[in-house]
Amino acid sequence: MCRDRLRAPTCALGGTPPIVVNLYCDDGEMRITYSRLCRALARTLGLASCYLGVAHPPLSAQGRDTTKLGQAYFKEFHSAPRDTISQTAYLGWKQFELNCSRCHGEYGVGTSFAPALVVSLKDGGTIPNEQTFIQTVCAGRPEKGMPSWCALGLEIPKMQAIYAYLKGRADGKIGIGRPAVRPDSAGGKT
């Protein structure tokens, strides 16, 4: 049965290849899934013997460059997340979640009592540029229940970072969910 742990043969990389097990499938379906996984791994790494289950010497003994094979495998199966953003936008996401999301909803999608900022910051929205955004956040909208964030101690650079994050969300460059920060990012916009 699929609920039993499937033991995979050892391949050239050492250890066993990763297997995603569907708990509600029959044994025939599992064999097909495992077979496809082995073929994909063999194609990616050029290791037909791994798929065939044939014993083989380590890659280094075969004269193969394991570094390039490892890099190809890593790029194939460990690509960067879609929403890899600048350090500034990532700081903006953190500040938004800390200060703004309780009213404006997670990721700026709005609530029953505060507007969706991703809609307000779109082209043609009620907040046309960064200066208007910072003025609104700094002064607040007391008549609507929004506090003055400058009076509460939120600094202008943090507001600019929040704007960078929300503008990326409004433009569709950043999706819902926790974004990943670009490792080589030295600031800048999304």
C-alpha positions in Angstrom: 0.0 0.0 0.0 1.0 3.6 -0.5 0.8 4.2 3.2 3.9 2.1 3.7 7.2 3.8 3.4 8.7 3.3 -0.1 12.4 2.3 0.0 14.2 3.8 -2.9 17.5 2.4 -4.4 20.7 4.4 -3.7 21.9 6.4 -6.6 25.2 8.1 -7.6 24.6 11.2 -5.5 24.5 9.1 -2.3 21.4 8.5 -0.3 17.9 8.2 -1.8 16.2 10.5 -4.2 13.3 12.5 -2.7 9.9 11.0 -3.1 6.6 12.7 -2.7 4.1 10.1 -1.5 0.4 10.5 -2.1 -1.4 8.7 0.7 -4.4 8.0 -1.4 -3.1 6.1 -4.4 -2.7 2.4 -5.2 0.6 0.6 -5.6 0.6 0.7 -9.4 0.2 4.5 -9.3 3.1 4.8 -6.9 5.4 2.7 -9.1 4.6 5.0 -12.0 5.3 8.1 -9.9 8.6 6.7 -8.7 9.5 5.6 -12.2 8.9 9.2 -13.5 10.9 10.6 -10.7 13.9 8.3 -11.4 13.8 9.1 -15.1 13.7 12.9 -14.5 16.6 12.6 -12.1 18.6 10.4 -14.6 17.9 12.9 -17.4 18.9 15.9 -15.4 22.1 14.4 -14.1 22.9 12.2 -17.1 22.8 9.1 -15.0 21.0 6.3 -16.9 22.4 3.8 -14.5 20.6 5.5 -11.5 17.3 4.9 -13.3 18.1 1.4 -14.3 19.3 0.4 -10.8 22.7 -0.7 -12.1 25.6 -0.5 -9.7 28.2 2.1 -10.8 31.3 3.7 -9.4 31.1 7.2 -7.9 31.0 10.1 -10.3 34.5 11.3 -9.4 35.9 7.8 -10.4 34.1 8.1 -13.7 36.0 11.3 -14.5 32.8 13.3 -14.4 32.8 16.9 -13.0 30.6 16.6 -10.0 30.5 20.3 -9.4 28.9 21.1 -12.7 26.4 18.2 -12.3 25.6 19.4 -8.8 25.0 23.0 -10.0 22.8 21.8 -12.9 20.7 19.7 -10.4 20.5 22.7 -8.0 19.4 25.1 -10.7 16.8 22.6 -12.1 15.2 21.8 -8.8 16.0 24.8 -6.5 15.2 27.8 -8.5 14.7 31.2 -6.8 11.2 32.0 -5.6 9.1 34.1 -8.0 8.9 36.9 -5.6 12.6 37.6 -5.0 12.7 41.3 -4.1 15.2 44.0 -3.1 16.3 44.6 0.5 14.2 47.8 0.6 11.0 46.1 -0.5 11.6 43.2 1.9 12.1 45.7 4.8 8.8 47.3 3.6 7.1 44.0 3.8 8.3 43.5 7.4 7.2 47.0 8.4 3.8 46.6 6.7 3.1 43.3 8.5 4.2 44.9 11.8 2.4 48.3 11.5 -0.3 48.2 8.8 -1.6 44.7 8.3 -3.9 44.6 11.3 -6.1 47.2 9.6 -5.3 47.0 5.9 -5.2 43.2 5.9 -2.3 40.8 5.2 -0.5 41.8 2.1 -2.5 45.0 1.7 -5.7 43.4 0.3 -8.0 45.5 2.7 -10.5 44.7 5.4 -14.1 45.7 6.2 -12.9 48.9 7.7 -9.7 49.9 5.9 -9.1 50.1 2.1 -7.0 47.7 0.0 -3.7 49.5 -0.5 -2.8 47.4 -3.5 -5.8 48.9 -5.3 -5.1 52.5 -4.1 -1.5 52.4 -5.3 -2.4 51.1 -8.8 -2.1 53.5 -11.7 -5.2 55.7 -11.6 -5.7 54.8 -7.9 -6.4 57.2 -5.0 -2.7 57.4 -4.1 -0.9 58.4 -7.3 2.7 58.7 -6.1 5.1 58.1 -3.2 4.8 61.7 -1.8 1.0 61.4 -1.5 1.5 58.0 0.2 4.0 59.4 2.7 1.8 62.5 3.5 -1.2 60.3 4.1 0.7 57.8 6.3 2.5 60.6 8.2 -0.7 62.7 8.8 -3.0 59.8 9.1 -6.8 60.0 8.5 -8.1 60.6 12.1 -11.7 61.0 10.8 -11.5 57.4 9.4 -9.6 56.0 12.4 -6.1 55.9 10.9 -3.5 57.3 13.3 -0.7 59.7 12.4 2.2 57.4 12.1 4.8 60.2 12.3 3.4 61.1 15.7 3.7 57.4 16.7 7.4 57.4 15.7 7.4 55.6 12.3 10.4 57.1 10.3 10.2 58.3 6.7 12.7 55.7 5.4 10.4 52.9 6.8 7.4 54.6 5.1 9.4 54.6 1.8 10.2 50.9 2.2 6.5 50.2 2.8 5.7 52.1 -0.3 8.2 50.1 -2.3 6.6 46.8 -1.1 3.0 48.0 -1.7 3.8 49.4 -5.1 5.4 46.1 -6.1 2.2 44.4 -4.9 0.0 46.9 -6.8 2.0 46.5 -10.0 1.8 42.7 -9.8 5.6 42.2 -9.3 5.1 40.8 -5.8 2.5 38.1 -5.0 0.7 37.2 -1.8 2.9 35.4 0.7 6.3 36.0 2.3 8.7 37.3 -0.3 12.3 36.3 -0.5 15.0 38.9 -0.4 17.6 39.0 -3.2 21.0 38.1 -1.7 22.9 40.5 -3.9 20.4 43.4 -3.3 21.9 46.6 -2.1 18.6 48.4 -1.9 16.6 50.0 -4.6 13.0 49.3 -5.7 11.5 45.9 -6.4 
